[in-house]
Amino acid sequence: MSKATSSAPSQRMLRVGEQVRAAITQVLQRGEVRDDLIERTVISVSEVRMSPDLKIATAYVTPLGVTDHEKVIEALNRHARFIRGRLGGALRQMKYMPEVRFRDDTSFDNYKKIDELLRSPEVSRDLSESTADDDDKE
C-alpha cells in the first residue's frame, strides 16, 4: 500500500517547523550572530516550513523598521551555517540538523493590499449597497 501524497504539510513537519522557528528566534534574540546589520535589526520569524524529509528548513522572516529587506535576508543566508550550528541545543532530538534557508515573508504586504482594497471607495459602496438590500428584505 502506498500513501496518498498531498501538498499539505504533515503534523510532524508542522511540529518540527515550529521548534526550528523557536530555536532560530532564540539565536537571533541572544545576538549570537556577529553581523552589524543583523544585530541592529529587529527580525520577526513568522514561519518555518520543513521539507518532507525534514532536512531543509525555510524560514520566512520580516526585518522590522528596514526598507531594504534583501540586504538583511542576504546577511542571514551568509550566516545560515553558523545559525544551523547554534540550533543544535534546542533540536538535539533530531536525527539530522536541517539546512536553514531564509526568505522574505511577503504575507504582511499581501494583508495590507487586501485591507486597502476593502477600504477603497468602490468596495465600501458595494458593501453598503448590499447591506441596504439585506435591510430591505427584513
MIDO-198438 format. One record per atom (N, C-alpha, C): residue number from 1; residue in three letters; atom name; x, y, z. Coordinates in Angstrom, 2 decimals. Layout:
BEGIN
- i; aa; at; x; y; z
- NUM; ALA; CA; X; Y; Z
...
//
This chain:
BEGIN
- i; aa; at; x; y; z
- 1; MET; N; 0.83; -1.18; 0.00
- 1; MET; CA; 0.00; 0.00; 0.00
- 1; MET; C; 0.88; 1.25; 0.00
- 2; SER; N; 0.56; 2.17; -0.86
- 2; SER; CA; 1.30; 3.43; -0.89
- 2; SER; C; 0.45; 4.52; -0.27
- 3; LYS; N; 1.14; 5.46; 0.34
- 3; LYS; CA; 0.44; 6.59; 0.94
- 3; LYS; C; 0.03; 7.56; -0.14
- 4; ALA; N; -1.09; 8.18; 0.05
- 4; ALA; CA; -1.51; 9.24; -0.86
- 4; ALA; C; -0.72; 10.50; -0.52
- 5; THR; N; -0.09; 11.09; -1.51
- 5; THR; CA; 0.69; 12.29; -1.25
- 5; THR; C; -0.20; 13.52; -1.40
- 6; SER; N; 0.00; 14.46; -0.52
- 6; SER; CA; -0.75; 15.70; -0.62
- 6; SER; C; 0.23; 16.85; -0.44
- 7; SER; N; -0.19; 18.03; -0.84
- 7; SER; CA; 0.68; 19.19; -0.73
- 7; SER; C; 0.66; 19.79; 0.68
- 8; ALA; N; -0.28; 19.38; 1.50
- 8; ALA; CA; -0.37; 19.89; 2.86
- 8; ALA; C; 0.73; 19.28; 3.72
- 9; PRO; N; 1.33; 20.09; 4.59
- 9; PRO; CA; 2.38; 19.56; 5.45
- 9; PRO; C; 1.81; 18.60; 6.51
- 10; SER; N; 2.60; 17.61; 6.86
- 10; SER; CA; 2.18; 16.64; 7.87
- 10; SER; C; 2.26; 17.28; 9.26
- 11; GLN; N; 1.65; 16.64; 10.23
- 11; GLN; CA; 1.72; 17.11; 11.61
- 11; GLN; C; 3.16; 17.18; 12.08
- 12; ARG; N; 3.95; 16.21; 11.69
- 12; ARG; CA; 5.37; 16.18; 12.10
- 12; ARG; C; 6.12; 17.37; 11.50
- 13; MET; N; 5.87; 17.66; 10.22
- 13; MET; CA; 6.53; 18.79; 9.58
- 13; MET; C; 6.14; 20.10; 10.28
- 14; LEU; N; 4.88; 20.25; 10.63
- 14; LEU; CA; 4.42; 21.44; 11.33
- 14; LEU; C; 5.05; 21.57; 12.71
- 15; ARG; N; 5.10; 20.46; 13.43
- 15; ARG; CA; 5.67; 20.47; 14.79
- 15; ARG; C; 7.16; 20.82; 14.77
- 16; VAL; N; 7.90; 20.16; 13.87
- 16; VAL; CA; 9.33; 20.42; 13.77
- 16; VAL; C; 9.58; 21.85; 13.29
- 17; GLY; N; 8.77; 22.32; 12.34
- 17; GLY; CA; 8.91; 23.69; 11.86
- 17; GLY; C; 8.74; 24.71; 12.97
- 18; GLU; N; 7.79; 24.46; 13.85
- 18; GLU; CA; 7.58; 25.37; 14.98
- 18; GLU; C; 8.77; 25.31; 15.95
- 19; GLN; N; 9.34; 24.13; 16.17
- 19; GLN; CA; 10.52; 24.01; 17.03
- 19; GLN; C; 11.71; 24.74; 16.43
- 20; VAL; N; 11.90; 24.62; 15.13
- 20; VAL; CA; 13.00; 25.30; 14.46
- 20; VAL; C; 12.78; 26.81; 14.51
- 21; ARG; N; 11.54; 27.26; 14.30
- 21; ARG; CA; 11.24; 28.69; 14.38
- 21; ARG; C; 11.60; 29.26; 15.75
- 22; ALA; N; 11.21; 28.54; 16.80
- 22; ALA; CA; 11.52; 29.00; 18.16
- 22; ALA; C; 13.03; 29.03; 18.40
- 23; ALA; N; 13.74; 28.04; 17.89
- 23; ALA; CA; 15.20; 27.98; 18.08
- 23; ALA; C; 15.90; 29.11; 17.32
- 24; ILE; N; 15.48; 29.39; 16.10
- 24; ILE; CA; 16.07; 30.49; 15.33
- 24; ILE; C; 15.81; 31.81; 16.03
- 25; THR; N; 14.59; 31.98; 16.54
- 25; THR; CA; 14.23; 33.21; 17.24
- 25; THR; C; 15.13; 33.42; 18.45
- 26; GLN; N; 15.41; 32.34; 19.19
- 26; GLN; CA; 16.29; 32.45; 20.36
- 26; GLN; C; 17.70; 32.86; 19.96
- 27; VAL; N; 18.22; 32.27; 18.90
- 27; VAL; CA; 19.57; 32.61; 18.43
- 27; VAL; C; 19.65; 34.09; 18.06
- 28; LEU; N; 18.63; 34.58; 17.35
- 28; LEU; CA; 18.63; 35.98; 16.94
- 28; LEU; C; 18.43; 36.91; 18.13
- 29; GLN; N; 17.58; 36.54; 19.08
- 29; GLN; CA; 17.33; 37.39; 20.25
- 29; GLN; C; 18.56; 37.50; 21.14
- 30; ARG; N; 19.30; 36.42; 21.25
- 30; ARG; CA; 20.51; 36.43; 22.10
- 30; ARG; C; 21.66; 37.18; 21.45
- 31; GLY; N; 21.53; 37.55; 20.18
- 31; GLY; CA; 22.59; 38.29; 19.50
- 31; GLY; C; 23.82; 37.46; 19.23
- 32; GLU; N; 23.65; 36.18; 18.98
- 32; GLU; CA; 24.79; 35.29; 18.74
- 32; GLU; C; 25.42; 35.48; 17.37
- 33; VAL; N; 24.69; 36.04; 16.44
- 33; VAL; CA; 25.21; 36.25; 15.09
- 33; VAL; C; 25.93; 37.59; 15.07
- 34; ARG; N; 27.22; 37.56; 14.78
- 34; ARG; CA; 28.04; 38.77; 14.78
- 34; ARG; C; 28.03; 39.41; 13.40
- 35; ASP; N; 27.01; 40.20; 13.17
- 35; ASP; CA; 26.86; 40.95; 11.93
- 35; ASP; C; 26.15; 42.24; 12.30
- 36; ASP; N; 26.74; 43.38; 11.94
- 36; ASP; CA; 26.17; 44.67; 12.33
- 36; ASP; C; 24.73; 44.83; 11.87
- 37; LEU; N; 24.46; 44.44; 10.63
- 37; LEU; CA; 23.12; 44.60; 10.08
- 37; LEU; C; 22.10; 43.76; 10.84
- 38; ILE; N; 22.46; 42.52; 11.16
- 38; ILE; CA; 21.55; 41.63; 11.88
- 38; ILE; C; 21.39; 42.08; 13.33
- 39; GLU; N; 22.48; 42.54; 13.94
- 39; GLU; CA; 22.41; 42.96; 15.34
- 39; GLU; C; 21.55; 44.19; 15.55
- 40; ARG; N; 21.53; 45.11; 14.58
- 40; ARG; CA; 20.77; 46.35; 14.77
- 40; ARG; C; 19.37; 46.29; 14.18
- 41; THR; N; 18.96; 45.12; 13.66
- 41; THR; CA; 17.64; 44.97; 13.06
- 41; THR; C; 16.80; 44.01; 13.89
- 42; VAL; N; 15.57; 44.40; 14.14
- 42; VAL; CA; 14.63; 43.51; 14.80
- 42; VAL; C; 14.05; 42.61; 13.70
- 43; ILE; N; 14.20; 41.31; 13.87
- 43; ILE; CA; 13.78; 40.35; 12.85
- 43; ILE; C; 12.69; 39.46; 13.42
- 44; SER; N; 11.56; 39.43; 12.72
- 44; SER; CA; 10.45; 38.58; 13.11
- 44; SER; C; 10.47; 37.32; 12.26
- 45; VAL; N; 10.52; 36.16; 12.91
- 45; VAL; CA; 10.47; 34.88; 12.20
- 45; VAL; C; 9.02; 34.42; 12.27
- 46; SER; N; 8.30; 34.58; 11.16
- 46; SER; CA; 6.86; 34.31; 11.19
- 46; SER; C; 6.53; 32.83; 10.97
- 47; GLU; N; 7.34; 32.14; 10.18
- 47; GLU; CA; 7.02; 30.74; 9.89
- 47; GLU; C; 8.28; 30.02; 9.42
- 48; VAL; N; 8.34; 28.73; 9.72
- 48; VAL; CA; 9.39; 27.87; 9.17
- 48; VAL; C; 8.70; 26.68; 8.54
- 49; ARG; N; 8.96; 26.48; 7.26
- 49; ARG; CA; 8.39; 25.34; 6.54
- 49; ARG; C; 9.48; 24.30; 6.34
- 50; MET; N; 9.16; 23.08; 6.72
- 50; MET; CA; 10.12; 21.98; 6.62
- 50; MET; C; 9.87; 21.19; 5.34
- 51; SER; N; 10.95; 20.67; 4.78
- 51; SER; CA; 10.80; 19.76; 3.64
- 51; SER; C; 10.27; 18.44; 4.18
- 52; PRO; N; 9.68; 17.59; 3.32
- 52; PRO; CA; 9.11; 16.33; 3.82
- 52; PRO; C; 10.12; 15.43; 4.55
- 53; ASP; N; 11.40; 15.48; 4.14
- 53; ASP; CA; 12.41; 14.66; 4.83
- 53; ASP; C; 13.03; 15.37; 6.03
- 54; LEU; N; 12.56; 16.58; 6.34
- 54; LEU; CA; 13.00; 17.39; 7.49
- 54; LEU; C; 14.46; 17.81; 7.40
- 55; LYS; N; 15.04; 17.81; 6.22
- 55; LYS; CA; 16.44; 18.19; 6.07
- 55; LYS; C; 16.64; 19.63; 5.64
- 56; ILE; N; 15.57; 20.30; 5.20
- 56; ILE; CA; 15.65; 21.70; 4.79
- 56; ILE; C; 14.57; 22.48; 5.52
- 57; ALA; N; 14.98; 23.55; 6.17
- 57; ALA; CA; 14.06; 24.44; 6.87
- 57; ALA; C; 14.09; 25.79; 6.17
- 58; THR; N; 12.96; 26.21; 5.64
- 58; THR; CA; 12.85; 27.52; 5.00
- 58; THR; C; 12.17; 28.47; 5.98
- 59; ALA; N; 12.95; 29.45; 6.46
- 59; ALA; CA; 12.45; 30.39; 7.45
- 59; ALA; C; 11.98; 31.66; 6.76
- 60; TYR; N; 10.74; 32.04; 6.99
- 60; TYR; CA; 10.18; 33.26; 6.44
- 60; TYR; C; 10.29; 34.35; 7.50
- 61; VAL; N; 11.08; 35.38; 7.19
- 61; VAL; CA; 11.38; 36.41; 8.17
- 61; VAL; C; 10.97; 37.78; 7.64
- 62; THR; N; 10.71; 38.69; 8.58
- 62; THR; CA; 10.39; 40.07; 8.25
- 62; THR; C; 11.29; 40.97; 9.09
- 63; PRO; N; 12.22; 41.68; 8.44
- 63; PRO; CA; 13.01; 42.67; 9.17
- 63; PRO; C; 12.14; 43.90; 9.43
- 64; LEU; N; 11.99; 44.26; 10.68
- 64; LEU; CA; 11.11; 45.37; 11.05
- 64; LEU; C; 11.88; 46.69; 11.07
- 65; GLY; N; 11.28; 47.73; 10.52
- 65; GLY; CA; 11.90; 49.04; 10.51
- 65; GLY; C; 12.98; 49.22; 9.46
- 66; VAL; N; 13.05; 48.31; 8.50
- 66; VAL; CA; 14.06; 48.39; 7.45
- 66; VAL; C; 13.34; 48.41; 6.10
- 67; THR; N; 13.76; 49.32; 5.23
- 67; THR; CA; 13.11; 49.38; 3.92
- 67; THR; C; 13.67; 48.35; 2.95
- 68; ASP; N; 14.97; 48.06; 3.05
- 68; ASP; CA; 15.60; 47.10; 2.13
- 68; ASP; C; 15.72; 45.74; 2.82
- 69; HIS; N; 14.72; 44.90; 2.64
- 69; HIS; CA; 14.72; 43.59; 3.27
- 69; HIS; C; 15.79; 42.67; 2.67
- 70; GLU; N; 16.11; 42.86; 1.40
- 70; GLU; CA; 17.03; 41.95; 0.71
- 70; GLU; C; 18.40; 41.91; 1.37
- 71; LYS; N; 18.90; 43.03; 1.85
- 71; LYS; CA; 20.22; 43.05; 2.49
- 71; LYS; C; 20.20; 42.21; 3.77
- 72; VAL; N; 19.13; 42.31; 4.52
- 72; VAL; CA; 19.03; 41.53; 5.76
- 72; VAL; C; 18.91; 40.04; 5.44
- 73; ILE; N; 18.12; 39.70; 4.42
- 73; ILE; CA; 17.96; 38.29; 4.02
- 73; ILE; C; 19.30; 37.73; 3.56
- 74; GLU; N; 20.04; 38.51; 2.78
- 74; GLU; CA; 21.37; 38.07; 2.31
- 74; GLU; C; 22.31; 37.84; 3.49
- 75; ALA; N; 22.27; 38.75; 4.48
- 75; ALA; CA; 23.12; 38.60; 5.66
- 75; ALA; C; 22.75; 37.33; 6.44
- 76; LEU; N; 21.46; 37.08; 6.59
- 76; LEU; CA; 21.03; 35.87; 7.29
- 76; LEU; C; 21.47; 34.62; 6.54
- 77; ASN; N; 21.35; 34.62; 5.22
- 77; ASN; CA; 21.77; 33.46; 4.43
- 77; ASN; C; 23.29; 33.27; 4.46
- 78; ARG; N; 24.04; 34.37; 4.58
- 78; ARG; CA; 25.51; 34.26; 4.73
- 78; ARG; C; 25.87; 33.56; 6.03
- 79; HIS; N; 25.08; 33.79; 7.06
- 79; HIS; CA; 25.35; 33.22; 8.39
- 79; HIS; C; 24.51; 31.97; 8.67
- 80; ALA; N; 23.87; 31.42; 7.65
- 80; ALA; CA; 22.96; 30.28; 7.85
- 80; ALA; C; 23.68; 29.07; 8.45
- 81; ARG; N; 24.91; 28.80; 8.03
- 81; ARG; CA; 25.63; 27.64; 8.58
- 81; ARG; C; 25.93; 27.84; 10.07
- 82; PHE; N; 26.29; 29.07; 10.45
- 82; PHE; CA; 26.54; 29.35; 11.86
- 82; PHE; C; 25.25; 29.19; 12.66
- 83; ILE; N; 24.15; 29.74; 12.14
- 83; ILE; CA; 22.86; 29.64; 12.83
- 83; ILE; C; 22.46; 28.17; 12.96
- 84; ARG; N; 22.67; 27.40; 11.91
- 84; ARG; CA; 22.37; 25.96; 11.95
- 84; ARG; C; 23.14; 25.28; 13.09
- 85; GLY; N; 24.39; 25.64; 13.25
- 85; GLY; CA; 25.20; 25.07; 14.33
- 85; GLY; C; 24.69; 25.44; 15.71
- 86; ARG; N; 24.15; 26.65; 15.84
- 86; ARG; CA; 23.64; 27.11; 17.12
- 86; ARG; C; 22.28; 26.49; 17.48
- 87; LEU; N; 21.62; 25.89; 16.50
- 87; LEU; CA; 20.31; 25.27; 16.75
- 87; LEU; C; 20.42; 23.92; 17.45
- 88; GLY; N; 21.61; 23.36; 17.47
- 88; GLY; CA; 21.82; 22.01; 17.99
- 88; GLY; C; 21.25; 21.76; 19.37
- 89; GLY; N; 21.45; 22.70; 20.29
- 89; GLY; CA; 20.96; 22.51; 21.65
- 89; GLY; C; 19.46; 22.37; 21.74
- 90; ALA; N; 18.76; 23.20; 20.99
- 90; ALA; CA; 17.29; 23.19; 21.05
- 90; ALA; C; 16.69; 22.05; 20.24
- 91; LEU; N; 17.45; 21.51; 19.29
- 91; LEU; CA; 16.91; 20.48; 18.40
- 91; LEU; C; 17.71; 19.18; 18.50
- 92; ARG; N; 18.19; 18.87; 19.66
- 92; ARG; CA; 19.05; 17.68; 19.81
- 92; ARG; C; 18.32; 16.36; 19.59
- 93; GLN; N; 16.99; 16.37; 19.59
- 93; GLN; CA; 16.24; 15.14; 19.37
- 93; GLN; C; 16.18; 14.76; 17.90
- 94; MET; N; 16.60; 15.67; 17.01
- 94; MET; CA; 16.51; 15.39; 15.58
- 94; MET; C; 17.69; 14.56; 15.11
- 95; LYS; N; 17.42; 13.67; 14.18
- 95; LYS; CA; 18.47; 12.82; 13.63
- 95; LYS; C; 19.43; 13.65; 12.79
- 96; TYR; N; 18.89; 14.53; 11.94
- 96; TYR; CA; 19.69; 15.40; 11.10
- 96; TYR; C; 19.34; 16.84; 11.41
- 97; MET; N; 20.38; 17.68; 11.50
- 97; MET; CA; 20.14; 19.10; 11.70
- 97; MET; C; 19.78; 19.69; 10.33
- 98; PRO; N; 18.63; 20.35; 10.22
- 98; PRO; CA; 18.20; 20.85; 8.90
- 98; PRO; C; 19.06; 22.01; 8.40
- 99; GLU; N; 19.21; 22.06; 7.08
- 99; GLU; CA; 19.84; 23.20; 6.44
- 99; GLU; C; 18.84; 24.34; 6.50
- 100; VAL; N; 19.29; 25.52; 6.90
- 100; VAL; CA; 18.38; 26.66; 7.09
- 100; VAL; C; 18.52; 27.62; 5.91
- 101; ARG; N; 17.38; 27.99; 5.35
- 101; ARG; CA; 17.33; 28.98; 4.27
- 101; ARG; C; 16.38; 30.08; 4.71
- 102; PHE; N; 16.77; 31.31; 4.44
- 102; PHE; CA; 15.94; 32.45; 4.84
- 102; PHE; C; 15.30; 33.08; 3.61
- 103; ARG; N; 14.02; 33.42; 3.74
- 103; ARG; CA; 13.25; 34.05; 2.68
- 103; ARG; C; 12.47; 35.22; 3.29
- 104; ASP; N; 12.22; 36.23; 2.46
- 104; ASP; CA; 11.44; 37.38; 2.89
- 104; ASP; C; 9.97; 36.98; 2.98
- 105; ASP; N; 9.34; 37.30; 4.09
- 105; ASP; CA; 7.92; 37.00; 4.27
- 105; ASP; C; 7.11; 38.15; 3.71
- 106; THR; N; 6.41; 37.89; 2.63
- 106; THR; CA; 5.62; 38.93; 1.98
- 106; THR; C; 4.14; 38.86; 2.38
- 107; SER; N; 3.79; 37.99; 3.29
- 107; SER; CA; 2.37; 37.85; 3.65
- 107; SER; C; 1.81; 39.13; 4.26
- 108; PHE; N; 2.63; 39.89; 5.01
- 108; PHE; CA; 2.13; 41.14; 5.59
- 108; PHE; C; 1.80; 42.15; 4.50
- 109; ASP; N; 2.60; 42.17; 3.43
- 109; ASP; CA; 2.30; 43.05; 2.29
- 109; ASP; C; 0.99; 42.64; 1.64
- 110; ASN; N; 0.77; 41.34; 1.52
- 110; ASN; CA; -0.48; 40.85; 0.93
- 110; ASN; C; -1.68; 41.25; 1.81
- 111; TYR; N; -1.54; 41.12; 3.12
- 111; TYR; CA; -2.62; 41.52; 4.03
- 111; TYR; C; -2.91; 43.01; 3.89
- 112; LYS; N; -1.85; 43.80; 3.75
- 112; LYS; CA; -2.02; 45.25; 3.62
- 112; LYS; C; -2.77; 45.58; 2.33
- 113; LYS; N; -2.42; 44.90; 1.23
- 113; LYS; CA; -3.11; 45.15; -0.04
- 113; LYS; C; -4.59; 44.79; 0.06
- 114; ILE; N; -4.89; 43.68; 0.70
- 114; ILE; CA; -6.29; 43.27; 0.87
- 114; ILE; C; -7.04; 44.28; 1.72
- 115; ASP; N; -6.40; 44.74; 2.79
- 115; ASP; CA; -7.02; 45.73; 3.65
- 115; ASP; C; -7.30; 47.03; 2.89
- 116; GLU; N; -6.34; 47.46; 2.08
- 116; GLU; CA; -6.53; 48.67; 1.28
- 116; GLU; C; -7.68; 48.49; 0.28
- 117; LEU; N; -7.77; 47.31; -0.32
- 117; LEU; CA; -8.86; 47.04; -1.24
- 117; LEU; C; -10.22; 47.10; -0.54
- 118; LEU; N; -10.29; 46.51; 0.64
- 118; LEU; CA; -11.55; 46.50; 1.38
- 118; LEU; C; -11.98; 47.91; 1.81
- 119; ARG; N; -11.00; 48.79; 2.02
- 119; ARG; CA; -11.30; 50.16; 2.45
- 119; ARG; C; -11.47; 51.12; 1.27
- 120; SER; N; -11.27; 50.63; 0.06
- 120; SER; CA; -11.40; 51.51; -1.11
- 120; SER; C; -12.85; 51.96; -1.27
- 121; PRO; N; -13.08; 53.13; -1.87
- 121; PRO; CA; -14.45; 53.66; -2.01
- 121; PRO; C; -15.37; 52.73; -2.81
- 122; GLU; N; -14.81; 52.08; -3.85
- 122; GLU; CA; -15.65; 51.20; -4.68
- 122; GLU; C; -16.20; 50.03; -3.88
- 123; VAL; N; -15.34; 49.42; -3.10
- 123; VAL; CA; -15.77; 48.26; -2.31
- 123; VAL; C; -16.69; 48.72; -1.19
- 124; SER; N; -16.38; 49.82; -0.55
- 124; SER; CA; -17.24; 50.35; 0.51
- 124; SER; C; -18.64; 50.62; -0.01
- 125; ARG; N; -18.71; 51.21; -1.21
- 125; ARG; CA; -20.01; 51.50; -1.83
- 125; ARG; C; -20.77; 50.20; -2.07
- 126; ASP; N; -20.08; 49.21; -2.63
- 126; ASP; CA; -20.74; 47.92; -2.89
- 126; ASP; C; -21.21; 47.25; -1.61
- 127; LEU; N; -20.40; 47.34; -0.57
- 127; LEU; CA; -20.78; 46.74; 0.70
- 127; LEU; C; -21.98; 47.45; 1.30
- 128; SER; N; -22.00; 48.77; 1.21
- 128; SER; CA; -23.13; 49.50; 1.79
- 128; SER; C; -24.41; 49.23; 1.00
- 129; GLU; N; -24.30; 49.03; -0.31
- 129; GLU; CA; -25.48; 48.69; -1.11
- 129; GLU; C; -26.02; 47.32; -0.74
- 130; SER; N; -25.10; 46.37; -0.53
- 130; SER; CA; -25.56; 45.01; -0.19
- 130; SER; C; -26.20; 44.96; 1.20
- 131; THR; N; -25.70; 45.74; 2.14
- 131; THR; CA; -26.32; 45.75; 3.47
- 131; THR; C; -27.66; 46.46; 3.41
- 132; ALA; N; -27.79; 47.46; 2.53
- 132; ALA; CA; -29.09; 48.14; 2.37
- 132; ALA; C; -30.11; 47.19; 1.77
- 133; ASP; N; -29.67; 46.37; 0.81
- 133; ASP; CA; -30.56; 45.35; 0.22
- 133; ASP; C; -31.00; 44.34; 1.26
- 134; ASP; N; -30.06; 43.94; 2.13
- 134; ASP; CA; -30.41; 42.98; 3.18
- 134; ASP; C; -31.41; 43.57; 4.17
- 135; ASP; N; -31.28; 44.88; 4.45
- 135; ASP; CA; -32.20; 45.53; 5.37
- 135; ASP; C; -33.61; 45.61; 4.75
- 136; ASP; N; -33.69; 45.81; 3.43
- 136; ASP; CA; -34.98; 45.88; 2.75
- 136; ASP; C; -35.71; 44.55; 2.80
- 137; LYS; N; -34.97; 43.45; 2.80
- 137; LYS; CA; -35.57; 42.12; 2.79
- 137; LYS; C; -36.21; 41.78; 4.13
- 138; GLU; N; -35.75; 42.39; 5.18
- 138; GLU; CA; -36.26; 42.05; 6.52
- 138; GLU; C; -37.53; 42.70; 6.83
//
